[in-house]
Amino acid sequence: MVIAPLEELKQDIEKVEAELQSVVEQRAGALRSAAEMMFCTGGKRLRPALVILVAKLFGAPKSGIYRIAAAIEMIHGASLIHDDVIDSTEVRRGAPTMNAIKGNQFSVLLGDFLLCQALLAVSELGRVDLLQVISQGVADMTQGQILEAQFQGDVTVSEETYMEVVDGKTSALMAAGCKLAALYSDATPAQVQAASDFGRNLGHAFQIVDDILDIWGDPAVLGKPVGSDLQEQKYTLPFLMSYGSSAEDEREEVHKLLANGSYPGEHIPELVKWMDRHQGRARASERATQYTLAAQSALEVLPVSKARDDLAQLVDFLVERQK
């Protein structure tokens, strides 16, 4: 499916790619080939696109916005590399992960390199406020990862705690990117806050849709097996909602399925049927819709423009996507 706002940003994304290539060529050293491989197989550059579209709300983007967008993409890339190491993931987007190819030690160092280069790129714009925002975003992401690790394997974790994980791991970077774009574009304090709120609520909705697709999606489209979160003992919103509404005997049966030696492959269908009985998918979708509406509400504070229409269209696509 073609996403019109992203198609129209091709020239802008090319400038982001040039910034990424510059970092790789000038600074990557022994990591160059791996960094090039990673960025060549990147996704749709969603996060840079958000940065650029928010900047366009306030007129023609200044050249530095492409450096900010590249920094956000480097942080995202670093987080994926580190996540794959932590989770021992070997396939992402239908291709081998960096740790599967190069090993964990190399992958951790590459992720660290990208994080440092992202902060350096923003610092070179000469504004402390921008550096503070992106540094806090990285810190929030790290806290989200730590919180997830603390509760991994715990079926009794609350929905509120899980959303704290989402707020850090996914939403913090989207919020930071949108806030950076507004700050750099000299928006008013109210507009900066609205841009941040938009990114954060979009991140919440985006992650919940990911949770749903991980269980009910098409593996051929996703580029990975369904149920990977369950296999890693990460109990996401559809699971937690279903568990919270289950009777004690059902919970005991779920525990048996999770503890069975042949888990996860053989028993994923049974767990999915259990979640279907408790409308886990529908209830999680409803929560995603609530965050989507909150994101759209934040947009109303921002200047009326084609960029705002494009952001609204992008929100709709992201919550209706199949991968």
Secondary structure, 3 states (H helix, E strand, C coil): CCCHHHHCCHHHHHHHHHHHHHHHHHHCHHHHHHHHHHHHCCCCCHHHHHHHHHHHCCCCCCCHHHHHHHHHHHHHHHHHHHHHHHHCCCEECCEECHHHHHCHHHHHHHHHHHHHHHHHHHHCCCCHHHHHHHHHHHHHHHHHHHHHHHHCCCCCCCHHHHHHHHHHHHHHHHHHHHHHHHHHCCCCHHHHHHHHHHHHHHHHHHHHHHHHHHHHCCHHHHCCCCCHHHHCCCCCHHHHHHHHCCCHHHHHHHHHHHHCCCCCHHHHHHHHHHHHHCCHHHHHHHHHHHHHHHHHHHHCCCCCCHHHHHHHHHHHHHHHCCC
